[in-house]
Amino acid sequence: MRYFFESGNFSEISLAELIAVFESFNLPKDSIKKVSNTILLVESNSITKETLSMIFDRLAGCIRYGQVIDDLDSFLSPYLERKKVVYGISILGDSELQIKDVEKLSNEIKRGFRSSEISTRFILPKQKELNAAQVINNHVIENGFELCIFESNTGRMYGNTLAIQDINAFIKRDVERPSVDFDMGVLPQKLAHIMCNLTGLKNGIVWDPFCGSGTILMEAAVLGFDVLGSDIDLRALESVNNNIQWLSKEEIIKEVKYNVFYLDIHNAERKLLKDLKRTGINAVVCEPFMGPPQKKVLSEAKAEDLLNSVRNLYKSLFNAINEVSRIGFKVVLIVPSYKTSKGWLTFNISELVGKKWDILNRKYGQGDLKWKRINSIISRNIFILEKR
Ligand SMILES: C[S@@+](CC[C@H](N)C(=O)[O-])C[C@H]1O[C@@H](n2cnc3c(N)ncnc32)[C@H](O)[C@@H]1O
């Protein structure tokens, strides 16, 4: 069986997330192949559809997934048994096909159904592909199909969408959560979700030592982790309480064990670290500090200044993590990179953490894991580390 996953805007990150979630299900990563900029193919006869559906439900970096269609006629034939079919056609990725090609194919399909006296409703994509709302609101998957067309390194391929990302759930958590303080700096909800998945774990205890209003903790809780949050800012701890309780109240999560506490990472007491070690934390997921928002390209000196202050935070962070972690402990964290007149400046995380930690980024993809909008001055570089 072959399946396709369509990645979101940051395709290297989507690939890394898919591989990490496969790992958390004990599935081999070599069944995943990137066949174009946005398409990941999974080839396996042993992975069940139910498992793939559970995997897709955990992802934030993929927009849709489905089954590859080997023969269009045999794919369409079961629909000839129905009275009515709702269907849509989407062109994924960088295919040269245009909307007029979609219309042509749709008309051919429609003629086939009409000749068998089947009524049809065709949903035309607004751009080249149907958006999630079009697929969900028109019940395309339940009452028919979304036919996807995409290019791969071996030629044009067709696929049948099995599920599309529940974007409304992410928007709801982002917009409706009761407490958020943008001055503290807030991670995009999807990035927080992806970072939790990049631990390669399905459950366990995640600690965010720079929790802010708790974006990472919320997403970790949604994925089924128990969560610990700490911050130097007492308002942040209050916000986390509000947000996690809101998740329960809204029945987004059933049950979560969580705790929040004050901690200045530069002054972590030994007793506290010992207690944390006893708690059996499995992973730290965090964004320590990105510096203030920047509108213009920075001077080298300014970027160096910012990086120096950030570097100290990371040093203290790893002093603490070294005390609470055991072999196999995972850390997923963001390191900022600043755009200067002389190019991008960042610091070397492997020098900072030393030999006790393996950097796993290469295991999860070929390129850097950068979450960066075009024209932005600060890039978020994601690192995945494992204790030796
Ligand atoms: C980028 S924000 C984290 C935002 C959070 N991920 C979110 O999306 O809500 C960084 C956080 O680090 C906290 N912080 C800064 N210095 C700290 C320190 N020395 N010890 C602990 N927390 C600190 C800040 O109070 C802030 O909440």
PDBQT file of the ligand as one rigid body, heavy atoms in Angstrom, charges set to zero:
ROOT
HETATM    1  C1  LIG A 401       9.575  33.133  24.543  1.00  0.00    +0.000 C 
HETATM    2  S1  LIG A 401       8.790  33.107  26.077  1.00  0.00    +0.000 S 
HETATM    3  C2  LIG A 401       8.018  31.558  26.091  1.00  0.00    +0.000 C 
HETATM    4  C3  LIG A 401       6.666  31.622  25.474  1.00  0.00    +0.000 C 
HETATM    5  C4  LIG A 401       5.897  30.343  25.544  1.00  0.00    +0.000 C 
HETATM    6  N1  LIG A 401       6.567  29.286  24.826  1.00  0.00    +0.000 N 
HETATM    7  C5  LIG A 401       4.519  30.562  24.965  1.00  0.00    +0.000 C 
HETATM    8  O1  LIG A 401       4.340  30.334  23.763  1.00  0.00    +0.000 OA
HETATM    9  O2  LIG A 401       3.631  30.994  25.689  1.00  0.00    +0.000 OA
HETATM   10  C6  LIG A 401      10.095  32.973  27.179  1.00  0.00    +0.000 C 
HETATM   11  C7  LIG A 401       9.714  32.883  28.646  1.00  0.00    +0.000 C 
HETATM   12  O3  LIG A 401      10.914  32.729  29.382  1.00  0.00    +0.000 OA
HETATM   13  C8  LIG A 401      10.751  33.351  30.657  1.00  0.00    +0.000 C 
HETATM   14  N2  LIG A 401      12.078  33.603  31.228  1.00  0.00    +0.000 N 
HETATM   15  C9  LIG A 401      12.961  34.565  30.862  1.00  0.00    +0.000 A 
HETATM   16  N3  LIG A 401      14.065  34.476  31.648  1.00  0.00    +0.000 NA
HETATM   17  C10 LIG A 401      13.879  33.423  32.474  1.00  0.00    +0.000 A 
HETATM   18  C11 LIG A 401      14.678  32.822  33.500  1.00  0.00    +0.000 A 
HETATM   19  N4  LIG A 401      15.860  33.306  33.832  1.00  0.00    +0.000 N 
HETATM   20  N5  LIG A 401      14.184  31.714  34.112  1.00  0.00    +0.000 NA
HETATM   21  C12 LIG A 401      12.981  31.225  33.779  1.00  0.00    +0.000 A 
HETATM   22  N6  LIG A 401      12.171  31.777  32.852  1.00  0.00    +0.000 NA
HETATM   23  C13 LIG A 401      12.622  32.853  32.211  1.00  0.00    +0.000 A 
HETATM   24  C14 LIG A 401       9.952  34.585  30.335  1.00  0.00    +0.000 C 
HETATM   25  O4  LIG A 401       9.260  35.027  31.499  1.00  0.00    +0.000 OA
HETATM   26  C15 LIG A 401       9.005  34.090  29.221  1.00  0.00    +0.000 C 
HETATM   27  O5  LIG A 401       7.771  33.704  29.754  1.00  0.00    +0.000 OA
ENDROOT
TORSDOF 0
